Amino acid sequence: MSAIIAVTVVSAVVVVMVLIGSLYVISKGYGYKHEIDPLPEEEEKEKEDRKENMK
């Protein structure tokens, strides 16, 4: 009978650890700031604008 209790306790601890780890990873994923590379056309326009502003 004590083996069943030990297995249950260890299983509960593992389940809680996995749950905490999952929640941590999910919250970290939502906090990540996604960035999109600019289109090549937009980069060229920005470079031209910078050159014009320097004149």
C-alpha positions in Angstrom: 0.0 0.0 0.0 2.8 2.4 0.7 4.3 1.8 -2.8 1.0 3.1 -4.3 1.1 6.2 -2.2 4.8 6.8 -3.1 4.0 6.4 -6.8 1.0 8.7 -6.6 3.0 11.4 -4.8 5.9 11.2 -7.3 3.5 11.3 -10.2 1.7 14.3 -8.8 5.0 16.1 -8.3 6.0 15.4 -12.0 2.6 16.6 -13.2 3.0 19.8 -11.3 6.5 20.4 -12.6 5.4 19.8 -16.2 2.5 22.1 -15.7 4.7 24.9 -14.3 7.2 24.4 -17.1 4.5 24.6 -19.7 3.0 27.8 -18.3 6.4 29.3 -18.1 7.2 28.5 -21.7 3.8 29.7 -22.9 4.1 33.0 -21.1 7.7 33.5 -22.4 6.4 32.9 -25.9 3.7 35.4 -25.7 6.2 38.0 -24.4 8.5 37.6 -27.4 8.5 40.6 -29.7 8.2 39.4 -33.3 10.0 41.5 -35.9 9.6 41.5 -39.7 12.4 42.3 -42.0 11.6 45.3 -44.2 10.9 44.7 -47.9 13.9 45.4 -50.2 11.9 48.2 -51.9 11.3 49.9 -48.6 15.0 49.7 -47.7 16.0 51.4 -50.9 13.4 54.1 -50.3 14.8 54.7 -46.8 18.4 54.9 -48.0 17.3 57.4 -50.7 15.4 59.5 -48.1 18.5 59.5 -45.8 20.7 60.7 -48.7 18.2 63.4 -49.5 18.0 64.5 -45.8 21.8 64.7 -45.6 22.0 67.2 -48.4 
